[in-house]
Amino acid sequence: MTYLTICKRAESTLRSDNPIQFENVYFDYQTFSVIPTVLKSADGQEAFASVNQLAFEVFQHTVTTLQQTATADAIDFAVLRTQLTRARAVGDFFADNMTLLHEQTKELVNDEWLSRITNLCWKYCKSGRDLGMLKHCAVLGVKPSATEKEIKKAYRTKAKLCHPDKRTGSDSKMFIAIKDAEEKLLTMRHILNPNMNTTQPFNDILI
């Protein structure tokens, strides 16, 4: 399967009536997108931007639709509940995955659509995650909402691959970065945990 084929599949899901199905192809999309040679090609960059633009448009449309329903003169609460559930599903997925993809690829290509998605996530989907820690999330390969258990597991996996005492020729700087990422993410997780469930995405739209 080629990257362009994966991008076509991603675009198809994002254009469908249920764009959250994008989750089903995201793993392949992300895996190929972080390969430097993929985004060095003009075709790769164009396909990457096209998918991310569609993702942003889905996210923006979801937020706008929710805002319109929540501020209507006569609110249909059944519709509002359905739209809120969908917005939270989309927002949480994008906040955990598209923001991380932005961090992982920004040295390869400056994609404006991922930047816009990240800005929306900062505005509406910060609960339970610290998007200011994306650099460290990218080092360990964990989502911004990763649990303490997930952070420690990722650290052990990464550390085995580059521990200078266990692997000849390993990059000691990378090992230090991995250890630093683990410490900072665990510290932030301990700070966030007491307040993780106090706010949910898009609550401010409902007030």
N, C-alpha and C positions, 0 to 999 in steps of 0.2 A: 504494500500500500504506500503510495507516495504522499508527500506533504500536501500537494495541491488537491489530491483526492480527499484527504482528511478535512481540508478547509471547505471543500464543496459540501461535504456531509455536515459540517458545523453550520454553514450558512443555511442549509436546508432546515435544520432543526430550529434555528433562530427565526426563520421566516414562518414556521408552522404555527398552528393555533395554540400549541403548548411549548413555548420556547425553553421552558425549564428542562426539556429533554436534551438540551445542550450538554447537561451533565453527563449524558451517556457517551458522548464523543470527546469530552474535555480531556480525559487522560491522554489519549493519543495526540490531541491537538497540543497540549502543553509539552508532552515528551519531545515531540519533533521541533516545537517552536524554540526551545532552549538550546538546540544544536546550532552552534555559531555559523556553520556553513550554510544552513537552511536560510537564515535571515540575511546572509550576505548577497544572495541572489536577488535580482530585481523581481522575478516572479514570486519568490518566497515573501519578500517584503510586501508586495501588492496583495497577496492572498492573506497575509497576516493582518494587514490594515483593514481589509474588507470584512473579515470575521469580527475584528474588534469594533469596527464601526457599527455593524449590525447588533453586536452585544450591547453597546452603549445605547443605541436607539431603542432596544427592547427595555433596558433599564429605565431610561428617561421616560418612555411612554408609560411604563408601569407606575412610576412615581406620579406623573402628571394625571393619569386616570384616577389614581387614588385621591389625589388632592381635589380634583373636580367633584368626585363623589362625596368626599367628606365636607365640602363647603357648599353643596347644593342647598337650595331653599327647603326642599323636601328630601330628607335623607332616607334612602332605602337601606336599612341596616343589614339586611341579608346580603345585598350586593356589596355593601361596604365590607362586611366580614370576609366575603370571598376574595375581594380585591386585596384586602389587608394580608390575608394568608398568602396569597400569591406574591405580593410585594416583599413580604418577609422571606419567602423561600428564595426568590431571585436575589434579593439584597444580601442575604447571608451567604449564598453560594458565591456571588461575585466578590464579596468582601473577603472571603477566605481564599479564593482562587485567582480571580483576575488581578487583584492588587498584588498578589505574590508573583504572578506572571509578569506584571509590570516591573517589579523589582528585579526579577531574574533576567529580563531582556533589555533593560534600559541602556546597558552598556553596548548592546548590539545595534539597537535601532530606537530612535526617539518616536514612539507611537503616541500621537495626540489622543487617540480614542481610549487607550488604556489609562492615560492621564486623567481624562474626563470621568471614566468609571471610578478611578481611585478617589477623585474629588467627591463624587456622589456618595461613595462608601464612607468617607470621612464625615460627611454631613449627616447621613442617616443610619449607618450600620457599625458604629464603633463599639456598641455594647458587647462586653465579653471578650474584646480583642483590643490590642494596642497597635494601631496601624503605624505608629512611630517606630515600631520594632521590626518593620519589614526586612530591613537589611539583615538582621540576625535570623529571621525566619528563613530567608533565602539561603543563608549559610548552612543551616541544618536541614532545609527542605521540609519545613513544617508550616502548617497553616497558621494565620494570626490567632486563631481561636484554639490552638493546640493545647491539650491538657498537660499537666505536669508529667504524667506517665508517657505521653507521646513525645514530649521534648526529651526526656531522659533516654527513651528508646532510640530516637533519631541520633542523639549524641553518641551513644554506644556504637551504633552502626557506622557512623562517620569516623569516629575515633579509631576503630579497628583498621580502617583503610589508610590512615595517614599518621598513625602514632610513630614517632621517630625511633622509639626503642623496639618496636615490633616489626617494622617494615623498612628494609634498607632503601635509602634514596627517597624516603617520605619527606614531604614539605613540612618543616617544623612551624613555619608561619601559618600554614593552613590549620594545623592542629591547634595552635594558639587561638586562632579565629573561631574554631569550632567550640573550644572550651569557653571562650568569652561569650559566644552566642548563647550557649546553654545557661551560663550563670545569669546573664541579663534577662533571658526569657523566663527562667524560673523565678527570679526576683519579681518581675512584672506580673507573672501568673499569681504569685502570692498576694500581690496588691489588688489585682482584679477580682480574685475569687470571692471575697465577701460581698461584692456588689454586682456580680455577674448577672443576676436575674432581676435587678431593680428596674431596668429599662429594656424595652424591646424596640427593634427598628421601626421607625415611622410613628412612634407614639406622639411626637411633636406635631404631626399633621392632624392628629385626632383631637388635640387640645383646642 
